[in-house]
Amino acid sequence: MSASQTSDVPTLLVKIFGKDRPGITAGLFDTLAAYSVDVVDIEQVVTRGRIVLCALVTKPADSGEGELRATVHSWAESLKLQAEILSGTGDNRPRGSGRSHVTVLGHPLTAESTAAIASRITATGGNIDRIFRLAKYPVTAVEFAVSGVETEPLRTELATSASHIGVDVAVVSAGLHRRAQRLVVMDVDSTLIQDEVIELFAAHAGCEAEVAEVTERAMRGELDFEQSLHARVKLLAGLDASVVDKVRSEVRLTPGARTLIRTLKQLGYQVGVVSGGFTQVTDDLQERLGLDFASANTLEIVDGRLTGRVTGEIVDRAGKARLLRRFASEAGVPLAQTVAIGDGANDLDMLNAAGLGVAFNAKPVVREAAHTAVNVPFLDAVLYLLGITREEVEAAGLT
């Protein structure tokens, strides 16, 4: 029955609630089937072992409503459930134009922050049509289906208030494209891995403090990246090339990184990395993690020693955005369906170019400019921003 056919048809909202057990849904519809009603809508939620089952059905013909009510109540009582039946007309009201998914991550998610998000949505003219939980561990993630307001103004409103509320919020437009094949490209240092690769090299050269200071200034946007790269790499001159294997063994993946990549790959996503670091490490990561794309700077090695120079095209802030576009073209994925993840100022162009730019435990300037931010130390939390539930990940054995 179409929406136009149910717009003024008498309907009954049958609500069942109580302790959950197998067979409740089948039992309710077996009971309703005796009255030849049509199902207009169904909603069921189970929370901590308690079920709320709602069925919107057409009223029975031949004045059978009273008998239907009595039968449903009798059936519910036999299972120690409660029933409520409300008369009305038609289906649910039409959802407003402009539909979005609002994903909220909390660690923990408090009642106060949830109220604040709901209030901000209302203030933009949006209506919350549905809420459900995506994950309860290692963070609490819930998703709001919102209508009545366009995605961009809703994103702007929630992004500006999220940090004050103390949660991470992502807003994406609703539609079939959300689960379409996509491309995810991420930074490496302090994003995919916990380390800054050049600092690992510097530790072997005895100049760790000097390199770390320059790195921090560059990540804050205080120094031109290319100049800072050359200055730091120059300090590595003379290192034996065998240090490459040592650095590779010292690299630590960010918690959740392997789960993120394995899940995305199983769902048909393509995954790549771009790095202001070095191919001597990213090539190894690409092989270990099964990445589709990888690009970084290359340390020059001559006669078994680092020369203190890099070769080839520099991967800097603009270069990362350029590589995102190149990867998207090679993957056959529209730029609007790409996701970029990074933490530093040199990731900003890439984050802004992507359909969804995620600032991961990022500097303030990056959090403010990105579409959304994740401020928990688990990289797989990005999955929830894509509407992928923790239960889906666990069911696939990917944790």
Disulfide bonds with the S-S distance in Angstrom:
none
